[in-house]
Each structure stands twice: as structure tokens, then as C-alpha cells.
């Protein structure tokens, strides 16, 4: 059967490989610098080929493998190939390790964060389970979209009521809690 699946946001435009600062295992044909990390355009195929070589050897120890996102400035200061961090936007999911966790079908936003949190909870019971790692040698670059994201739009009335009465939404997001209804 299938043991891994790759999931990504629909606004990822291209991928880059990161040659880390003082990288002793550089992979993208760029000599490492001692001052800053460097980017090289690569294909998604090269990333997936890297992880599936030797029948996913060593990759199978992780529940979720994610990738850097090209929107933050710290990319030029990358020194470490991996970090234990929450992963979103593009992830490689180890299905056998995640068999007891499902995406919350009722969630209309941030379902990936909920999934990450429940995956991380598994590591509290057994440190061998629920391990998420961000591979910082690979970076997804996203197209900037001015609409969508985590913006309440066409929210069901019962959810709107919950948002109105929940302190996280009602105090800081008053303008968002009562969006104008779109005319059909």
C-alpha cells in the first residue's frame, strides 16, 4: 500500500534548494558561503526523489516532514538542515505513523495547525511518535494572494455566533466577526 503522501497548498509556484551557511553536504551545485545561505531553483521531482530514495530509509521515522516557505527573511541565515517545527503549506505525510489522526472535516480554517497539534500530542505519550521536522534545505515559494487565507468568508451562522462569543475573536477581530453577507 501507499505509505507516504505529499500535500501542498495550491499557491506554491516554484521550489528552491538551500545551500546552508558552511554547508558540508551541499547538494545544489553552489559552493557554500560562511556569510549567508544561497538559493538554487530546483524541481519538485528532485525533492521527492531525494526523500524516496532507498525506499524512504530514515524518512519513515518521522510523522510529518515539511519545508521552508520563501516568505521569511531568515532564509539567508540558515545553518541547520532540519528543525523540529510545525509544518504547513507543503508536507510529506507518513500515513502509517498518522493512521489514528484525521483532518478535522468541520474545520473551515487552520485545519493543518489542528492536525499538527494532534500529531505533536502523540509524542507526549511516546517520543517515537508524532515527530514533525522541517527540512530547511528545500523551500517552497508561494504566490501572494490578496484574498482568502484565514479570513472568515461565508461563515455558517452557528460558527459566527461562536466567534462572536469567543474572546479570541470578539476582542481583537470585531470587524471580521460580522462580515457583510454577499448578495446571491
Secondary structure, DSSP 8 states (H G I E B T S, - for coil): ---EEEEE-TTEEEEEEEE-TT-TT--SS----SS--EEEEE-HHHHHHHHHHHHHTTGGG-SEEEEEETTSGGGGG---SEE-----SEEEEETTTTTT----TT-SS-HHHHHHHHHHHHHHH-TTSS-EEEEEEEEEEE---SS-SS---S--HHHHHHHHHSHHHHTT-HHHHT------
